[in-house]
Amino acid sequence: MNTFILLGPPGAGKGTQADLICKSLAIPKISTGDMLRSSIASGSELGKKVTNIMNSGALVSDQIIIELILDRISQPDCNQGFLFDGGIRTVGQADLCVENNIEFSHVIEIKVEDNVIVDRMSGRRVHPGSGRNYHLVYQPPKKEGVDDITGEPLIPVSYTHLRAHETPEHRGWRGVGVKK
């Protein structure tokens, strides 16, 4: 089974590369953001818990993230493999992956120069309801400022919320959960 995780800073191109790999191998792309949005939309008990945590401004715990991951990778479309688009973000989450026998056959780290990331991020826009990304130059929406599907407003992406353990310099989790 092919199980991948793509690592790299925001704007490195993880999403673009994930789409290409997933299409080539016919496996699903999994992202933490998508799982959180899906959980909230489902109205499940876990979704209600996530909603309350996020509404309070707190961070969703590593344990809840792992619960979402375990549920997601148990779905039939993951039987032949899956790809995490930057999904494991903390040492705690990596440790919980090991404890729960979540293994990755491939770990891909994408490195990009800081000036390229600044260029990519400064033009990025997102549809908050779906997480769909656009770029003012490289992938603009059909109509300026609005989502192609819903017509709702797009917002600039802010990464001022990143915590120290999410920076490119943090590499304490390397090798955790990787099949040898």
C-alpha positions in Angstrom: 0.0 0.0 0.0 1.3 3.5 -0.9 1.0 5.9 2.0 2.5 9.3 1.6 3.0 12.4 3.6 4.1 15.7 2.1 5.9 18.1 4.3 6.9 21.7 3.7 6.1 25.3 4.6 2.9 27.0 3.4 3.3 27.9 -0.2 5.9 25.2 -1.0 3.5 23.4 -3.5 2.4 20.5 -1.3 -1.2 20.8 -2.6 -0.1 20.9 -6.3 2.2 17.9 -5.9 -0.4 16.0 -3.9 -3.0 16.4 -6.6 -0.5 15.1 -9.2 0.5 12.1 -7.1 -3.0 11.2 -6.1 -4.3 11.4 -9.7 -1.4 9.2 -10.9 -1.9 6.5 -8.2 -5.7 6.8 -7.8 -5.5 7.4 -4.1 -7.2 10.1 -2.0 -5.6 13.3 -0.8 -6.2 13.9 2.9 -5.8 17.2 4.7 -6.4 18.1 8.3 -8.4 21.2 7.3 -10.7 19.1 5.1 -11.2 16.6 7.9 -12.0 19.4 10.4 -14.5 21.0 8.0 -16.1 17.7 7.2 -16.4 16.8 10.9 -18.1 20.2 11.7 -20.4 19.9 8.7 -21.5 16.3 9.7 -22.9 17.5 13.0 -21.5 14.4 14.7 -20.5 14.4 18.4 -16.9 14.8 17.4 -17.9 17.6 15.0 -19.7 19.4 17.8 -16.6 19.1 20.0 -14.4 20.4 17.2 -16.8 23.3 16.7 -16.8 24.3 20.3 -13.0 24.1 20.5 -12.5 26.2 17.4 -15.1 28.7 18.4 -13.3 29.2 21.8 -10.1 30.1 19.9 -8.3 27.0 21.3 -6.3 24.6 19.2 -7.8 21.2 18.3 -5.9 18.6 20.4 -3.5 16.0 18.9 -5.8 13.3 20.2 -8.8 14.7 18.3 -6.7 15.1 15.1 -5.6 11.4 15.3 -9.3 10.4 15.9 -10.2 12.2 12.7 -7.2 10.6 10.8 -8.1 7.1 12.0 -11.7 7.5 10.9 -10.7 9.0 7.5 -8.1 6.2 6.6 -10.6 3.5 7.6 -12.8 4.6 4.6 -12.9 2.3 1.6 -11.2 4.8 -0.7 -8.1 4.5 1.4 -7.7 0.7 0.9 -5.0 1.1 -1.7 -3.3 4.0 0.0 -3.6 7.7 0.8 -1.6 10.9 0.8 -1.5 13.4 3.7 -1.1 16.9 2.4 0.9 18.2 5.3 -1.3 16.5 7.8 1.0 15.6 10.7 2.1 18.9 12.2 3.3 18.1 15.7 5.6 15.7 17.5 2.5 14.7 19.5 0.6 13.8 16.4 3.6 11.9 15.0 3.9 9.9 18.3 0.1 9.1 18.2 0.6 7.9 14.6 3.1 5.4 15.9 0.9 4.4 18.8 -2.0 3.8 16.4 0.1 1.9 13.8 -0.3 4.7 11.2 2.7 4.2 8.9 3.9 6.1 5.8 5.7 4.3 3.0 6.9 7.6 1.6 7.8 10.9 3.3 8.4 13.8 0.9 9.7 17.1 2.1 9.4 20.0 -0.3 12.0 22.8 0.2 11.5 26.2 -1.4 13.5 29.4 -1.0 11.9 32.0 1.3 11.6 34.6 -1.4 9.6 32.2 -3.5 7.3 31.4 -0.6 6.7 35.1 0.1 5.7 35.6 -3.6 3.4 32.6 -3.6 1.8 33.5 -0.2 1.2 37.2 -0.9 -1.0 36.3 -3.9 -2.9 33.4 -2.3 -6.6 33.7 -1.6 -8.9 31.1 -0.1 -12.6 30.2 0.1 -13.1 29.9 3.8 -16.0 27.5 3.6 -14.3 24.9 1.4 -10.6 25.6 1.7 -10.2 26.0 -2.1 -7.1 27.9 -2.9 -6.5 30.5 -5.6 -3.6 32.7 -6.5 -3.9 36.2 -8.1 -1.2 35.4 -10.7 -0.7 31.6 -11.0 -4.3 30.3 -10.4 -6.8 33.2 -10.4 -10.5 32.7 -9.9 -12.7 33.1 -13.0 -14.1 36.3 -11.5 -11.8 38.4 -9.3 -12.3 38.1 -5.6 -15.0 35.3 -5.6 -15.0 31.5 -5.5 -15.5 29.8 -8.8 -18.1 27.4 -7.4 -20.1 29.3 -4.9 -19.5 32.9 -5.9 -18.7 33.7 -2.3 -15.9 36.1 -1.4 -12.3 34.9 -1.2 -10.1 36.1 1.6 -6.3 36.7 1.8 -4.5 33.9 3.6 -2.8 34.8 6.8 -0.1 32.6 8.3 0.6 34.7 11.4 -1.1 32.0 13.5 1.6 29.4 12.9 3.1 28.0 16.0 6.8 27.3 16.5 6.3 23.5 16.0 4.9 24.2 12.5 7.9 26.1 11.1 10.2 24.6 8.6 13.0 24.6 11.1 11.2 22.1 13.4 12.3 18.6 12.3 12.0 16.6 15.5 9.5 14.3 14.0 11.6 13.0 11.1 11.4 9.3 10.5 8.5 8.8 12.9 6.1 6.3 11.5 8.1 5.7 8.3 8.4 2.1 7.1 12.0 1.0 6.8 
